[in-house]
Amino acid sequence: MVQFHPVELTKGFKAAKALADAYTWEEKLGELVKGETSKAVVEVRHFDDVSFGELIHNLKSDIALEIEHQSLPSDRTLDPKVKATWVATARKVCGYRVLMRWIGCEEDESEHDFWVNFCSADIHRIGWTSENRPNGAFYIPPQFLFDRRTDWPSFFVEKLSPLRTVVRQFETFKRQVTKCKLQVGERVELLDNQVSTRVRPATVVKTVGRRVCLTVKSTDCDGKHDPHAEDIGEERQYESDFWCDQSSYFIFHVGWAHLNDYTLYARDAYTKHAAEVAGALSKGVEPDWSGSDVRPETVMEWTESSDPKAVQFDVGMKLELLDPLDTTFNQLKVATVINILKRGYIVVGADGDDQEREAIPFHCTSNFLFPVGYAKKYGIKLVPPSNSDAKKFDWNSYLKQTQASAAPEFLFPHVPLAAEMAEKFPIGASLEASDLNESQLICPAHIVAIKGRLLEIGYDGWDSTYNQLFDYRSHDIFPLGWSEAHGYKLELPHGYQEPSKKKRKH
């Protein structure tokens, strides 16, 4: 029976209180022990901006790692705070989970193999223990191995000599897993996901890797006098958590609304400060920032073309939109650029009676924007303008009718070759994905279909009506094992019943 080595979180992470109820992928990994994993799990290196992509891809059977453990022989005792260390070699990789085998086990002793999370704090390169234990190294094999030999020191050296290990910077790389460009206590301007024509100041209250938890505080916004409070549910909008990626389209720098003449809902003190920041930015001078202000370069690194002839988005251009404020996330909408803002931002609205009221600001590089004809080309439902017949809608006719032009295709993100996408994201392969309707939830999921640069993601245990579309570079999808590596709860599959018997390694 394959065992599971408990995850020791990297310094900087704190396990969620509900982690005991989290899904662990044990059944899935148990099925993959004897099978091929390259098509069953999306490889770490194929996700955008994640740690250890190439390093974990290159783990082979001759790569050895030091693993801290507490399975000591009965006659050996150590300080309870100190773990013993032994060496194991990689056998198989599934996302961040790596199947290992202790040095000293025979080839046919797969029952002692165990899964570790590659981001775990108690995994090290060879040599780390002897270099970092001030009172000496504690290389001791697990209890089940200890009595097999009396020459462990010489055996240890003999077995290690032909093996390789990971790079010396491995510990540094692990610390980078915890890094986030936004810090707790910092303040941003946050798009209101109920009233998209306005933004409000919000405070970072928690970070987990790239993911940030934001709260709109009553000290910055007066909920009692919010003109929209009755419509949107005040209790959901103030002093409540909102999770998103550090580069989410929801997040803007302090002063963004005033700089772009966008509606800002905030108390007078913040409004005055934001106006002063925007005024300085518009003049090209350094603002008098508050210590908690998030600045433009933190939110968006982008340089506008200096070529006056460069083709850019223009008011009136038509396109297709994956509406991030819709609740389906599985269809595109006919949309129009209705305003051009500063520093690469544009305002886009789905064509129809509510276009102005439900318009959304996007950066021109956004993955939510698609050229005319994308939905038809890749078999995605296209929502036409209100009062139009979806079955009869035709882009050519509509462009003539509205006397509009389609936004040039080269303005949109590149679509990789179909063969490349199929190789990186095999149908049925497992991963973890945020629920875009409940952004605090991360769920076990799988690839259902590839639609150009979009991945149709199915949530384990849920039927296809709940499938959602993600850009393949989305930071709302994660490698298998991401949640446990970050101390974040992975939700149980819908209808999941935990097996009555599980063997764990403690």
ZAMARGU-4260 file (C-alpha; in steps of 0.2 Angstrom, whole numbers, plus 5000, padded with zeros to 4 digits):
<rodrens>
0) 5000/5000/5000 | 5008/5017/4995 | 5009/5029/5009 | 5007/5048/5010 | 5021/5058/5019
5) 5013/5072/5028 | 5016/5090/5021 | 5027/5101/5031 | 5023/5119/5026 | 5036/5130/5020
10) 5040/5145/5032 | 5028/5159/5029 | 5012/5148/5026 | 5000/5144/5039 | 4988/5129/5037
15) 4970/5133/5035 | 4959/5128/5050 | 4948/5117/5039 | 4963/5108/5031 | 4958/5092/5040
20) 4943/5091/5029 | 4952/5094/5013 | 4953/5083/4998 | 4971/5074/4996 | 4970/5066/4979
25) 4975/5049/4988 | 4963/5038/4978 | 4968/5047/4961 | 4987/5044/4965 | 4984/5027/4971
30) 4977/5023/4954 | 4992/5030/4945 | 5006/5021/4954 | 5007/5007/4941 | 5001/5017/4926
35) 5007/5031/4915 | 5005/5049/4923 | 5010/5060/4909 | 4993/5061/4901 | 4983/5059/4918
40) 4989/5074/4927 | 4994/5091/4919 | 5012/5094/4922 | 5018/5108/4933 | 5029/5116/4919
45) 5013/5119/4908 | 5005/5131/4921 | 5010/5150/4920 | 5021/5157/4933 | 5022/5142/4945
50) 5037/5136/4955 | 5048/5121/4951 | 5041/5118/4933 | 5057/5112/4924 | 5065/5106/4940
55) 5051/5094/4944 | 5049/5089/4926 | 5067/5083/4926 | 5066/5072/4941 | 5072/5055/4936
60) 5076/5038/4946 | 5094/5044/4948 | 5088/5060/4957 | 5090/5058/4976 | 5083/5069/4990
65) 5085/5070/5008 | 5068/5067/5017 | 5065/5071/5035 | 5055/5058/5045 | 5051/5053/5062
70) 5050/5034/5060 | 5064/5030/5071 | 5071/5013/5078 | 5065/5009/5095 | 5082/5012/5103
75) 5085/5029/5095 | 5079/5045/5102 | 5081/5063/5096 | 5075/5080/5102 | 5056/5080/5098
80) 5059/5096/5088 | 5072/5087/5077 | 5068/5074/5064 | 5080/5061/5057 | 5084/5061/5039
85) 5086/5048/5026 | 5088/5048/5007 | 5075/5042/4994 | 5074/5042/4975 | 5061/5049/4963
90) 5050/5036/4955 | 5035/5045/4947 | 5029/5063/4946 | 5010/5069/4947 | 5009/5088/4948
95) 5018/5093/4964 | 5017/5075/4971 | 5032/5064/4969 | 5032/5046/4972 | 5048/5041/4982
100) 5057/5025/4987 | 5069/5025/5002 | 5087/5020/4999 | 5089/5002/5005 | 5073/4995/4998
105) 5073/4982/4986 | 5066/4984/4968 | 5051/4974/4972 | 5046/4983/4988 | 5034/4995/4981
110) 5023/4994/4997 | 5035/5005/5005 | 5035/5019/4992 | 5027/5035/4997 | 5021/5051/4990
115) 5028/5068/4995 | 5024/5086/4990 | 5039/5093/4981 | 5036/5110/4990 | 5036/5102/5007
120) 5049/5110/5020 | 5056/5093/5025 | 5063/5089/5008 | 5081/5094/5004 | 5095/5092/4991
125) 5108/5079/4996 | 5120/5087/5009 | 5108/5099/5016 | 5107/5090/5033 | 5125/5089/5036
130) 5127/5108/5032 | 5112/5114/5042 | 5112/5104/5058 | 5123/5112/5070 | 5124/5097/5082
135) 5128/5085/5068 | 5119/5076/5054 | 5106/5063/5059 | 5106/5051/5044 | 5095/5037/5051
140) 5085/5025/5040 | 5066/5022/5044 | 5062/5009/5057 | 5057/4996/5045 | 5074/4997/5036
145) 5085/4999/5051 | 5088/4981/5057 | 5092/4975/5039 | 5110/4980/5040 | 5124/4985/5052
150) 5134/4994/5039 | 5123/5008/5035 | 5136/5022/5034 | 5146/5013/5021 | 5131/5007/5012
155) 5124/5025/5012 | 5140/5032/5004 | 5140/5018/4991 | 5122/5021/4986 | 5124/5039/4985
160) 5139/5040/4973 | 5131/5037/4957 | 5115/5047/4961 | 5112/5066/4957 | 5102/5078/4967
165) 5093/5094/4964 | 5101/5111/4962 | 5109/5120/4977 | 5097/5134/4976 | 5082/5122/4979
170) 5079/5129/4997 | 5079/5147/4989 | 5066/5141/4976 | 5055/5134/4990 | 5055/5151/4999
175) 5049/5159/4983 | 5033/5149/4983 | 5027/5160/4997 | 5030/5176/4988 | 5017/5188/4983
180) 5019/5205/4975 | 5005/5212/4986 | 5008/5212/5005 | 4996/5211/5020 | 4990/5229/5025
185) 4992/5236/5007 | 4978/5245/4999 | 4972/5244/4981 | 4957/5250/4971 | 4945/5235/4968
190) 4932/5233/4954 | 4915/5231/4962 | 4909/5213/4956 | 4891/5218/4959 | 4892/5236/4951
195) 4906/5235/4938 | 4905/5254/4934 | 4914/5258/4950 | 4929/5254/4960 | 4931/5255/4979
200) 4947/5255/4990 | 4951/5238/4997 | 4964/5231/5009 | 4975/5215/5007 | 4971/5205/5023
205) 4979/5188/5018 | 4990/5181/5005 | 4993/5163/5000 | 5006/5162/4986 | 5000/5172/4972
210) 4982/5172/4979 | 4977/5187/4989 | 4962/5190/5000 | 4954/5207/5000 | 4942/5216/5011
215) 4932/5232/5008 | 4933/5240/5025 | 4919/5251/5032 | 4933/5263/5037 | 4936/5266/5018
220) 4918/5265/5012 | 4902/5270/5020 | 4891/5255/5017 | 4876/5264/5026 | 4875/5277/5013
225) 4879/5266/4998 | 4866/5270/4984 | 4868/5252/4978 | 4867/5244/4995 | 4849/5239/4993
230) 4852/5231/4976 | 4868/5221/4979 | 4866/5215/4997 | 4877/5226/5009 | 4881/5212/5020
235) 4891/5203/5005 | 4900/5219/5001 | 4908/5226/5017 | 4920/5217/5029 | 4919/5201/5019
240) 4933/5192/5010 | 4936/5192/4991 | 4949/5180/4984 | 4958/5183/4968 | 4976/5182/4960
245) 4988/5195/4963 | 4987/5200/4944 | 4968/5199/4944 | 4958/5211/4932 | 4948/5216/4948
250) 4964/5225/4955 | 4970/5243/4951 | 4983/5254/4959 | 4978/5268/4971 | 4972/5283/4961
255) 4967/5273/4946 | 4949/5278/4946 | 4952/5297/4947 | 4966/5295/4933 | 4953/5287/4921
260) 4938/5297/4927 | 4930/5281/4933 | 4918/5281/4947 | 4926/5279/4964 | 4915/5275/4979
265) 4924/5279/4995 | 4925/5290/5010 | 4931/5308/5008 | 4948/5305/5016 | 4952/5292/5003
270) 4944/5301/4989 | 4955/5316/4992 | 4971/5306/4993 | 4967/5296/4977 | 4963/5312/4968
275) 4980/5319/4973 | 4989/5303/4968 | 4980/5304/4951 | 4984/5322/4948 | 5003/5319/4951
280) 5003/5304/4940 | 4994/5314/4926 | 5008/5327/4927 | 5022/5314/4927 | 5028/5318/4944
285) 5030/5306/4959 | 5014/5306/4970 | 5015/5308/4989 | 5011/5290/4992 | 5004/5283/5008
290) 5015/5268/5015 | 5001/5256/5011 | 4997/5262/4993 | 4999/5249/4979 | 5008/5258/4965
295) 5005/5256/4946 | 5021/5246/4943 | 5015/5233/4955 | 4999/5230/4947 | 5003/5231/4928
300) 5020/5231/4919 | 5016/5237/4902 | 5024/5249/4889 | 5013/5258/4877 | 5019/5258/4859
305) 5028/5275/4854 | 5023/5272/4836 | 5009/5284/4832 | 5004/5273/4817 | 5002/5258/4829
310) 4985/5250/4828 | 4976/5249/4844 | 4959/5246/4851 | 4947/5261/4847 | 4929/5265/4852
315) 4916/5256/4843 | 4926/5241/4838 | 4917/5224/4840 | 4924/5209/4848 | 4919/5194/4859
320) 4920/5194/4878 | 4921/5181/4891 | 4912/5190/4904 | 4920/5188/4921 | 4905/5195/4930
325) 4893/5182/4922 | 4889/5167/4932 | 4891/5154/4918 | 4909/5156/4913 | 4906/5145/4898
330) 4900/5157/4884 | 4906/5172/4875 | 4896/5188/4872 | 4895/5200/4857 | 4903/5216/4864
335) 4910/5233/4860 | 4924/5244/4865 | 4914/5259/4873 | 4929/5269/4880 | 4948/5271/4880
340) 4956/5274/4896 | 4974/5278/4901 | 4989/5266/4902 | 4982/5253/4891 | 4965/5251/4899
345) 4949/5250/4889 | 4930/5248/4894 | 4920/5234/4886 | 4902/5231/4887 | 4891/5217/4880
350) 4880/5223/4866 | 4862/5226/4873 | 4851/5237/4883 | 4863/5235/4899 | 4879/5239/4889
355) 4883/5255/4898 | 4877/5249/4915 | 4887/5233/4915 | 4902/5238/4906 | 4919/5232/4913
360) 4936/5240/4912 | 4950/5228/4905 | 4968/5230/4901 | 4971/5229/4882 | 4981/5213/4885
365) 4967/5204/4895 | 4964/5186/4892 | 4945/5189/4893 | 4945/5197/4876 | 4943/5188/4859
370) 4942/5192/4841 | 4926/5192/4831 | 4922/5174/4825 | 4932/5165/4840 | 4916/5157/4847
375) 4911/5149/4831 | 4928/5143/4826 | 4930/5134/4843 | 4913/5128/4846 | 4908/5140/4860
380) 4891/5147/4863 | 4890/5165/4858 | 4877/5176/4866 | 4871/5189/4854 | 4864/5207/4858
385) 4848/5207/4868 | 4832/5205/4858 | 4842/5195/4844 | 4839/5178/4838 | 4855/5167/4843
390) 4852/5155/4829 | 4851/5168/4816 | 4865/5179/4822 | 4879/5182/4809 | 4894/5193/4812
395) 4895/5199/4794 | 4877/5205/4794 | 4879/5213/4811 | 4894/5223/4807 | 4886/5230/4792
400) 4870/5234/4802 | 4879/5243/4815 | 4892/5251/4803 | 4906/5245/4815 | 4922/5236/4812
405) 4929/5221/4820 | 4945/5223/4831 | 4960/5217/4822 | 4964/5199/4827 | 4983/5203/4831
410) 4977/5214/4846 | 4972/5199/4855 | 4982/5186/4864 | 4991/5173/4854 | 4982/5156/4851
415) 4995/5141/4852 | 4994/5127/4840 | 4981/5114/4843 | 4994/5100/4844 | 5004/5110/4857
420) 4989/5113/4868 | 4984/5094/4866 | 5001/5089/4872 | 5001/5101/4887 | 4983/5099/4892
425) 4977/5081/4889 | 4959/5078/4889 | 4954/5070/4906 | 4971/5076/4915 | 4969/5082/4933
430) 4973/5099/4940 | 4966/5110/4953 | 4954/5125/4949 | 4946/5140/4957 | 4927/5141/4956
435) 4925/5157/4947 | 4908/5159/4956 | 4915/5157/4973 | 4933/5163/4971 | 4938/5157/4989
440) 4935/5139/4984 | 4949/5128/4975 | 4942/5111/4969 | 4949/5095/4961 | 4946/5096/4942
445) 4950/5089/4925 | 4952/5095/4907 | 4936/5092/4897 | 4940/5101/4881 | 4952/5113/4872
450) 4945/5128/4863 | 4959/5137/4855 | 4968/5145/4870 | 4953/5142/4882 | 4952/5126/4892
455) 4935/5119/4897 | 4937/5113/4915 | 4926/5101/4923 | 4924/5100/4942 | 4926/5082/4949
460) 4909/5076/4954 | 4899/5089/4946 | 4890/5088/4929 | 4895/5097/4913 | 4883/5112/4917
465) 4895/5118/4929 | 4910/5117/4918 | 4920/5134/4916 | 4932/5141/4903 | 4949/5147/4908
470) 4963/5154/4898 | 4977/5141/4897 | 4988/5154/4906 | 4975/5158/4919 | 4982/5160/4937
475) 4965/5152/4943 | 4971/5135/4938 | 4984/5126/4948 | 4995/5110/4947 | 4989/5095/4957
480) 4996/5097/4975 | 4996/5116/4974 | 4983/5118/4988 | 4991/5107/5001 | 5008/5114/4997
485) 5001/5131/5002 | 4991/5126/5017 | 4975/5130/5007 | 4959/5119/5008 | 4956/5109/4992
490) 4937/5106/4992 | 4930/5088/4991 | 4923/5082/4974 | 4904/5084/4974 | 4896/5068/4982
495) 4913/5062/4988 | 4912/5049/5002 | 4929/5046/5010 | 4934/5027/5011 | 4932/5019/5027
500) 4951/5014/5028 | 4966/5024/5023 | 4984/5021/5027 | 4994/5036/5031 | 5013/5038/5035
505) 5015/5049/5050
</rodrens>
